């Protein structure tokens, strides 16, 4: 085999390997696929498509559009409905969960709320209400940013929702400590301080609140695009 033929063979192998890698299905971690339908809001513009890897058809607005996710594929493509801005109708389209959820490299885990709290659309403020989490409720943590967790939870009507809560809500604080500095003169063991859920340090100041819009979530799947 001449050196010229050898280079040509190596080049062919490399090209074939690149094609094989690119043809693999796109797997996105940190995406929960079985908690459906899932109600959530976009905190940035999310583009939508007529089919997976298809033509762009529109976008989900972060201002007021409740998204009902009805299907999530293993390759990360999701199908659901949302309201078109300035129009009194909802449409069903495809989008990537990574575009809507973000943080796909986060390793999900189950957790328990150790106090009541409110889940919000963004990591700041209390006006962007998503749902209420009660003490001892089970949640799935799907993202962390600063001192906030993005979670999937069930509301009072057993609907699955996704929103942000303070990190301290899921941190179990011991009731007592053996630290000598916390033992008073009567040898009674002092209580640990409990994190302040409402403290400013639990929120990122870069975000913005979103006004609430009452949305009817009864969906007509026959609505045309």
Secondary structure, DSSP 8 states (H G I E B T S, - for coil): --HHHHHHHHHHHHHHHHHHHHTS----SS---SS-SEEEE-SS-EEEESSTT--EEEEE-TTT-EEEEEEE-TTSEEEEEEE-TTSS-EEEEEEEHHHHH--TTS--EEEE-SS-EEEESSSS-SSSEEEEE-TT-EEEEEEEETTEEEEEEE-TTS-EEEEEEEGGGG----SB---GGGB-TT--B-B-----TT-GGGS-TT--------------TT---
